[in-house]
Amino acid sequence: MLFSWLTLLAVMASGSAITLNDCPAALPRDKYLQVHGDSCFRFVLTHYRYFFDAERDCEHEKGTLALVKTFEVQEYLAKELVNTYGVLKNTKVWIGLNDFAKENQFVWEDGTKLVPSAYSNWAPDNGPRDGLIQHNLEDCVSIDVTTHKWHDHHCTDFLFFIYEKPYVCEYKVSAPATSPATTTSTTSAPATSPATTSTTSAPATSPATTTSTTSARSSSPATTSTAFVPSSSPETTTITKSTPSSSTQSSQETTVCPPFNCHLDCGLDGYALDPDTGCFVCDCSAY
């Protein structure tokens, strides 16, 4: 019982975390794909693109250029770019912010406006400001991997200047839902009358616990009922065997089965039992 509760608590504690398996399936599982918070990040550093070309690349798998809305995300990206990938000093990397639609109204690629009260980290003479006509052409934003400051640039080439840059895509992922605990109640009748076992399990979306009880032989036949609910979550099965006895007192031996994990769909009652342990096995031979 204690082991079951500890297992449940461990699952609940890790239920909000996502892994690379939660990222879009088409993304390569290589060193450039990382998980942070509730997002997958793809660091595109081997080829440079103009801002809107980089934007379209991210959108291909339902993502955006990275949304650097907090200091924490900014520091994560900058440090990974330098420490993990060795990006050169003062390299500028596209992020998902621009004021292309309306001058000085910067908007994140998820549609959120960058209001004065929101987090920002503009370099001097960058961001919303009045001034030179040149500023009106600088609509797309990058982050400097060394200073961590934000810079606005031309989104494509301008005169003799090339504005192709590396970039980071972000893919928001919903955290896996935490399954509720399973409640099991067992009531046994006295040995002189037919023994009854009832098992109540949570819905099939939560881990199921199955209890099977065989009562001692007595003057009346024993009746055993077993309910098994396959689930996508690990299961614990407990088999209780009673030693035959002519008296109402029974000696019980309990075997704890390992967590049940099976890739076959055998239906509710289609899984076979191991004759030696009494545990369910991944085999549909019960049909």
C-alpha positions as CSV (number, residue, x, y, z in Angstrom):
1,M,0.0,0.0,0.0
2,L,2.8,2.4,0.9
3,F,4.6,1.6,-2.4
4,S,1.4,2.3,-4.4
5,W,1.0,5.8,-2.7
6,L,4.7,6.6,-3.3
7,T,4.4,5.6,-7.0
8,L,1.2,7.8,-7.3
9,L,2.9,10.8,-5.8
10,A,5.9,10.4,-8.1
11,V,3.7,10.4,-11.1
12,M,1.8,13.4,-9.9
13,A,5.0,15.3,-9.2
14,S,6.3,14.7,-12.7
15,G,2.9,15.1,-14.5
16,S,3.4,18.7,-15.5
17,A,6.8,18.2,-17.1
18,I,7.1,17.8,-20.9
19,T,9.7,15.8,-22.8
20,L,11.1,15.8,-26.4
21,N,8.3,13.2,-27.1
22,D,5.8,16.0,-26.7
23,C,7.4,18.2,-29.4
24,P,6.0,18.2,-33.0
25,A,6.7,14.8,-34.5
26,A,8.3,16.3,-37.7
27,L,11.1,18.0,-35.8
28,P,14.4,16.2,-35.8
29,R,15.4,14.8,-32.4
30,D,18.9,16.2,-32.5
31,K,21.1,18.4,-30.3
32,Y,19.3,21.6,-31.6
33,L,15.9,20.6,-30.1
34,Q,15.4,21.4,-26.4
35,V,12.6,21.5,-23.9
36,H,12.2,24.4,-21.5
37,G,9.1,25.3,-19.4
38,D,6.0,24.5,-21.5
39,S,7.8,24.9,-24.8
40,C,10.0,23.1,-27.3
41,F,12.8,25.3,-28.7
42,R,14.6,24.6,-32.0
43,F,17.9,26.4,-32.4
44,V,18.4,27.1,-36.1
45,L,22.1,28.0,-36.3
46,T,23.5,26.2,-39.3
47,H,21.9,28.5,-41.9
48,Y,20.8,32.2,-41.8
49,R,17.5,33.6,-43.0
50,Y,15.7,36.9,-43.4
51,F,13.2,37.6,-40.6
52,F,10.0,36.6,-42.5
53,D,11.6,33.5,-44.0
54,A,12.6,32.4,-40.5
55,E,9.1,33.2,-39.3
56,R,7.6,31.0,-42.0
57,D,10.0,28.1,-41.2
58,C,8.8,28.1,-37.6
59,E,5.1,28.3,-38.6
60,H,5.5,25.2,-40.7
61,E,5.2,23.1,-37.6
62,K,2.7,25.4,-35.8
63,G,5.4,27.3,-34.0
64,T,6.7,30.9,-33.9
65,L,10.0,32.7,-33.5
66,A,10.9,32.6,-29.8
67,L,8.7,34.7,-27.5
68,V,11.1,36.3,-25.1
69,K,8.5,37.8,-22.8
70,T,10.4,37.2,-19.5
71,F,13.9,37.7,-18.2
72,E,14.1,34.0,-17.4
73,V,13.4,33.0,-21.1
74,Q,15.9,35.6,-22.3
75,E,18.7,34.3,-20.1
76,Y,17.9,30.7,-21.0
77,L,18.2,31.4,-24.7
78,A,21.3,33.6,-24.6
79,K,23.2,31.2,-22.4
80,E,22.3,28.1,-24.5
81,L,23.3,30.0,-27.6
82,V,26.7,30.7,-26.2
83,N,27.5,27.9,-23.8
84,T,25.9,24.9,-25.6
85,Y,26.2,25.9,-29.2
86,G,29.2,28.2,-29.2
87,V,27.6,31.1,-31.1
88,L,30.2,33.8,-31.7
89,K,30.4,37.0,-29.6
90,N,27.8,39.7,-30.4
91,T,25.9,37.5,-32.9
92,K,22.3,38.7,-33.3
93,V,19.6,36.0,-33.4
94,W,16.0,36.7,-34.6
95,I,13.2,36.5,-32.0
96,G,9.5,36.8,-32.5
97,L,8.9,40.5,-32.2
98,N,8.3,43.3,-34.8
99,D,6.5,46.6,-35.4
100,F,6.0,45.9,-39.1
101,A,2.3,46.6,-39.1
102,K,2.4,49.8,-37.1
103,E,5.4,51.9,-36.3
104,N,6.5,51.8,-32.6
105,Q,3.8,49.2,-31.7
106,F,5.8,46.1,-31.3
107,V,3.8,42.8,-31.3
108,W,4.9,39.3,-30.4
109,E,4.1,36.6,-32.9
110,D,1.3,35.2,-30.8
111,G,-0.5,38.5,-31.2
112,T,0.4,40.0,-27.8
113,K,1.3,43.7,-27.8
114,L,4.5,44.8,-26.1
115,V,3.0,47.3,-23.7
116,P,5.2,49.7,-21.6
117,S,4.6,47.7,-18.4
118,A,5.7,44.4,-20.0
119,Y,9.3,43.1,-19.8
120,S,11.7,44.4,-22.5
121,N,15.5,44.7,-22.8
122,W,16.2,47.2,-25.5
123,A,19.7,48.3,-26.4
124,P,20.2,52.1,-26.5
125,D,18.6,53.8,-29.6
126,N,16.5,50.7,-30.3
127,G,12.8,49.9,-29.7
128,P,9.9,52.3,-29.7
129,R,11.3,55.8,-30.2
130,D,11.0,59.0,-32.2
131,G,13.8,60.2,-34.5
132,L,15.4,59.4,-37.8
133,I,13.6,58.1,-40.9
134,Q,16.0,55.2,-40.8
135,H,14.2,54.0,-37.7
136,N,11.0,53.6,-39.6
137,L,12.5,50.8,-41.7
138,E,13.9,48.9,-38.7
139,D,10.9,46.7,-37.8
140,C,12.3,43.2,-36.9
141,V,14.0,42.3,-33.6
142,S,17.0,40.2,-32.6
143,I,18.8,39.4,-29.4
144,D,22.5,40.0,-28.9
145,V,24.0,36.7,-27.5
146,T,26.7,38.6,-25.6
147,T,24.9,41.6,-24.1
148,H,21.4,40.0,-24.1
149,K,20.0,43.3,-25.4
150,W,17.3,43.6,-28.0
151,H,18.0,45.3,-31.4
152,D,15.6,46.3,-34.2
153,H,16.8,45.8,-37.8
154,H,15.7,45.8,-41.4
155,C,13.8,42.6,-41.9
156,T,15.6,42.0,-45.3
157,D,18.8,43.3,-47.0
158,F,19.1,47.1,-47.2
159,L,21.6,48.7,-49.5
160,F,24.9,46.9,-49.0
161,F,23.9,45.4,-45.6
162,I,23.0,41.7,-45.3
163,Y,20.3,41.0,-42.7
164,E,20.1,37.2,-42.7
165,K,20.5,35.8,-39.2
166,P,20.2,32.6,-37.2
167,Y,17.0,32.2,-35.3
168,V,15.1,30.2,-32.6
169,C,11.7,28.6,-33.1
170,E,9.3,28.0,-30.2
171,Y,6.5,25.4,-30.1
172,K,4.1,25.7,-27.2
173,V,3.2,22.2,-25.7
174,S,0.4,21.4,-23.3
175,A,1.6,19.5,-20.2
176,P,0.3,15.9,-19.8
177,A,-2.7,15.7,-17.5
178,T,-2.3,14.2,-14.1
179,S,-4.4,11.1,-13.6
180,P,-6.5,10.8,-10.4
181,A,-5.8,8.1,-7.8
182,T,-7.6,4.7,-7.9
183,T,-9.9,3.7,-5.1
184,T,-10.3,0.0,-4.3
185,S,-12.6,-1.6,-1.7
186,T,-12.8,-5.2,-0.8
187,T,-15.5,-7.0,1.3
188,S,-15.3,-10.7,2.1
189,A,-18.1,-12.8,3.6
190,P,-17.3,-15.3,6.4
191,A,-15.8,-18.6,5.3
192,T,-19.0,-20.5,6.1
193,S,-20.8,-18.7,3.3
194,P,-19.8,-17.9,-0.3
195,A,-17.0,-15.3,-0.3
196,T,-17.7,-12.1,-2.3
197,T,-15.0,-9.8,-3.6
198,S,-15.9,-6.4,-5.1
199,T,-13.5,-4.1,-6.9
200,T,-14.2,-0.5,-7.7
201,S,-11.8,1.2,-10.1
202,A,-11.5,4.7,-11.3
203,P,-12.4,5.6,-15.0
204,A,-10.3,4.0,-17.7
205,T,-8.2,7.2,-18.2
206,S,-6.6,6.8,-14.7
207,P,-4.3,4.0,-13.5
208,A,-6.3,0.9,-12.6
209,T,-5.6,-1.3,-9.6
210,T,-6.9,-4.9,-9.7
211,T,-7.4,-7.1,-6.7
212,S,-8.1,-10.8,-7.0
213,T,-9.0,-12.8,-3.9
214,T,-9.4,-16.6,-3.6
215,S,-11.1,-17.6,-0.3
216,A,-10.3,-20.7,1.7
217,R,-12.2,-23.9,1.0
218,S,-15.1,-24.3,3.2
219,S,-18.4,-26.1,3.4
220,S,-19.8,-23.6,0.9
221,P,-18.4,-22.9,-2.6
222,A,-16.4,-19.7,-2.8
223,T,-17.2,-17.1,-5.5
224,T,-14.5,-14.8,-6.8
225,S,-15.0,-11.8,-9.0
226,T,-12.2,-9.9,-10.7
227,A,-12.4,-6.6,-12.6
228,F,-9.5,-5.6,-14.8
229,V,-9.4,-2.2,-16.6
230,P,-6.5,-1.7,-19.1
231,S,-5.1,1.7,-19.0
232,S,-2.4,3.8,-20.7
233,S,-0.8,4.3,-17.3
234,P,1.3,1.8,-15.3
235,E,-0.8,-0.6,-13.2
236,T,-0.2,-2.5,-10.0
237,T,-1.9,-5.9,-9.6
238,T,-2.2,-7.7,-6.3
239,I,-3.1,-11.4,-6.1
240,T,-4.1,-12.8,-2.8
241,K,-4.2,-16.6,-2.4
242,S,-5.6,-18.4,0.6
243,T,-4.3,-21.7,1.9
244,P,-7.0,-24.4,1.9
245,S,-8.4,-25.0,5.4
246,S,-11.3,-26.8,6.9
247,S,-11.8,-24.1,9.5
248,T,-13.0,-20.5,9.0
249,Q,-9.4,-19.2,9.7
250,S,-7.3,-18.9,6.5
251,S,-3.6,-18.2,6.0
252,Q,-3.0,-15.8,3.2
253,E,0.0,-15.4,1.0
254,T,0.3,-12.1,-1.0
255,T,2.1,-11.8,-4.3
256,V,2.8,-8.3,-5.7
257,C,2.8,-8.2,-9.5
258,P,5.0,-5.8,-11.4
259,P,3.5,-2.8,-13.2
260,F,1.5,-4.0,-16.2
261,N,2.5,-2.4,-19.5
262,C,1.3,-3.9,-22.8
263,H,1.3,-2.8,-26.4
264,L,-1.6,-5.2,-27.2
265,D,-5.2,-4.3,-27.0
266,C,-6.9,-7.5,-25.7
267,G,-10.1,-6.0,-24.5
268,L,-11.3,-5.8,-20.9
269,D,-11.0,-9.5,-20.1
270,G,-8.7,-10.7,-22.9
271,Y,-5.3,-10.7,-21.1
272,A,-3.8,-14.0,-20.1
273,L,-2.6,-14.9,-16.5
274,D,0.8,-16.3,-15.7
275,P,0.0,-19.7,-14.1
276,D,2.9,-19.6,-11.8
277,T,2.4,-16.0,-10.4
278,G,-1.2,-15.3,-11.2
279,C,-0.1,-12.0,-12.7
280,F,-1.4,-10.6,-16.0
281,V,0.9,-11.0,-19.0
282,C,1.0,-9.2,-22.4
283,D,-0.8,-12.0,-24.3
284,C,-4.2,-12.1,-25.8
285,S,-4.4,-15.9,-25.5
286,A,-7.3,-15.6,-23.1
287,Y,-9.6,-15.3,-26.0
